[in-house]
Amino acid sequence: MKSSIKHQGEIRGNAIRKRLDKVVGLGQRTYTPSELAVDRAKGCNIYTVDGKRLIDFTSGVLVANLGHAHAGFEKRCKQYTAALPRNAYNMVTAIEAEAAERVIKSLSYPRAQKLLWAASGSEGIQKAMWAALHRHPDRPIMVATRGGFHGKKGLAGDVTGDKSVNRNVKFISFPMKDVKPKAFYQAELDELAKKYADRIALLITEPYLGAKGSFHPPKWYHKMLQRWCRKHDIAFIFDEVQACHGRTGNMYAFESYGVEPDLVVLGKGLGNGEPAAAAVGRADLVDALHYGEASDTFSGNPRACAAVCATFDVFKSERVVANCQRMAPIMLEGLLALKDRFSFVKDIRGEGLVYGVEIADPGTANRCVLEAYRGNGKAGVHFLGPLAEKVLRVSPPLIITEKEVANAFGIIEKTWARI
Ligand SMILES: Cc1ncc(COP(=O)(O)O)c(C=O)c1O
């Protein structure tokens, strides 16, 4: 299978796409109508090989919270690793200890005691789930919230979506557009507890349904799940792979939703682009896994750990979470103005600096991505391909300024007027 993406006048970009088509499988890419060919990136700007500048409304995929090529971050990364090897399998390093201590300290609640590193979000999810399953080998049942995205691999894939090939996975409802009364969700939980008494090991959920199209639940929802888990001694696993490190306006989304999970899974923004993820939480769960049961080649390597520390440094020195809080209402105002102006914008959902912009239909949603990319002459705005077919994800680096947001909306308004 080949991609048909080509853009008029992009001599260099089209040549790269053509080369990749020959040697890399299409399955490697997530469909994005623009598929921009990047030359370099700095701060909130991405420059294409054909000389266009795009304001990044994606942060990679919610990864580069500090923006691209952040000088302070890069410098600190180098300082932390100095002469260390890139891989320290079967070795230990001080930087790993420091990174783990800082992650645990940053969560700052009693259940955050120990962690397992991973090299991707789905691996972190898998390790969290293994920990809960190993803690209670007599409990095979896993409860997950319907419509979630936890990754494509292994157990993370099993608890993703609406149905599972794994017969031990049972889904419960997550509040989406029509939020039902509390009693509805409670009844689902109670029915499961009755049917699978003492056989449920874990409940896994996301703070908000990201990939499903940005559905952010009422504050009582996660508290209800946590209460139920505590009552039945079920491990409450919170998937913050996407939401961690400031996205929702707090350092962690569990703070935004007022819960203290048994295990929190961190990814994406944890290393600001370096492959770092972690499952963090109760020591009795983490310690249910013995030598080798959660080890692999890349997890917790020195550079990933250095990136974790450097990310914390910059979050502190530049008060990144405070900037996110300051920019959140400005971003929301801009998005609501788009809704007023364009009849094809149907809904805006989100918090902090993570929003979903629901467009009337998939064709128009793709067109929105493309027109913003084509931009005005030399400048455009970069969006991910639509989620759930017609929801645009807006998730710029958390260091974005008011001026950059205004510039981006200026471009979007002009370019979407062509639709
Ligand atoms: C909430 C959530 N969980 C898990 C994952 C999987 O992470 P990865 O792609 O790093 O395996 C993602 C990735 O988008 C995610 O958004």
PDBQT file of the ligand as one rigid body, heavy atoms in Angstrom, charges set to zero:
ROOT
HETATM    1  C1  LIG A 501      -4.047   8.137  26.885  1.00  0.00    +0.000 C 
HETATM    2  C2  LIG A 501      -3.022   7.329  26.147  1.00  0.00    +0.000 A 
HETATM    3  N1  LIG A 501      -2.605   6.177  26.656  1.00  0.00    +0.000 NA
HETATM    4  C3  LIG A 501      -1.674   5.429  26.035  1.00  0.00    +0.000 A 
HETATM    5  C4  LIG A 501      -1.142   5.819  24.834  1.00  0.00    +0.000 A 
HETATM    6  C5  LIG A 501      -0.119   4.937  24.149  1.00  0.00    +0.000 C 
HETATM    7  O1  LIG A 501       1.132   5.535  24.140  1.00  0.00    +0.000 OA
HETATM    8  P1  LIG A 501       2.251   5.062  23.098  1.00  0.00    +0.000 P 
HETATM    9  O2  LIG A 501       1.784   5.461  21.741  1.00  0.00    +0.000 OA
HETATM   10  O3  LIG A 501       3.471   5.807  23.544  1.00  0.00    +0.000 OA
HETATM   11  O4  LIG A 501       2.396   3.590  23.241  1.00  0.00    +0.000 OA
HETATM   12  C6  LIG A 501      -1.542   7.019  24.260  1.00  0.00    +0.000 A 
HETATM   13  C7  LIG A 501      -0.978   7.471  22.973  1.00  0.00    +0.000 C 
HETATM   14  O5  LIG A 501      -1.525   8.269  22.256  1.00  0.00    +0.000 OA
HETATM   15  C8  LIG A 501      -2.519   7.806  24.924  1.00  0.00    +0.000 A 
HETATM   16  O6  LIG A 501      -2.954   8.966  24.423  1.00  0.00    +0.000 OA
ENDROOT
TORSDOF 0
